[in-house]
Amino acid sequence: MGLFKKNPFGHILFLKKWLIRIFGALTHRRFRGFNELQIEGSEIIKDLPDTNVLFVSNHQTYFADVVSMFHVFNASLSGRTDSIKNIGYLWNPKLNIYYIAAKETMKAGLLPKILAYMGSISIERTWRSEGKDVNRQVKMSDISSIGKALDDGWVITFPQGTTTPFKPIRKGTAHIIKRYKPIVVPIVIDGFRRSFDKKGLRIKKKNILQSFEIKAPLEIDYENETTEDIVKRIEYAIEQHPSFLKVIPQKELEALEELNKRRKW
């Protein structure tokens, strides 16, 4: 790798590699130490092509969710199955992993800016800004940036656009799928909300079992399925369809409701 070689977004790959190594080493014990990350389905990662893969996941914290994915993906690509044991996998990380995040979140301080350099595709949310509901047009430059990232590698997105559970899937994700026809891989995570603060930077509670399930790619008819069809598929795949509320213990539902009241969503 040339010392100053850049990715399509102008990020120097040598610098990005070292940021991933350092930040990965600093965060490893959050998923294997203070808490334990239980992984399922990581063998799927090894069989994916190098580009045009879209990961869709439910969302529980701003940053811990993404950081765990960087760990799991790189560990799997280095030959580990359902394990992030031994952080040697960070020495040669996959550098074309990107994640979609709100622009205002990634500009809020030095640490988010560093995390943005590691792979953020920062977009302007069309429905919420600075804690207030808004209604604005999608910026075509944001869509183009996502397409550019898919052309270069893998993209992680949280299609609900919020850490509040069981919120609707944003149709923008379905439009991106129909337009760029990526392989769509669902991920379901749990335990992050209990172990981390909302931002996913501070450990709130230790000895929490965090689960991370990678499911088989969705079989999508890109030409004939509607955006509504795709939204429905994603809802079920990441277990955020309202029907999944029935399998959550009442005690946990009440706790989530109280948490959302305190956050004033």
PyMOL commands that set and color helices and strands:
alter all, ss='L'
color gray80, all
select helices_A, chain A and resi 13-30+43-46+64-77+87-90+103-106+110-117+140-152+171-180+192-195+227-237+242-247+250-263
alter helices_A, ss='H'
color red, helices_A
select strands_A, chain A and resi 36-40+53-57+97-102+120-123+128-129+132-133+154-157+183-190+209-214
alter strands_A, ss='S'
color yellow, strands_A
deselect
rebuild
show_as cartoon
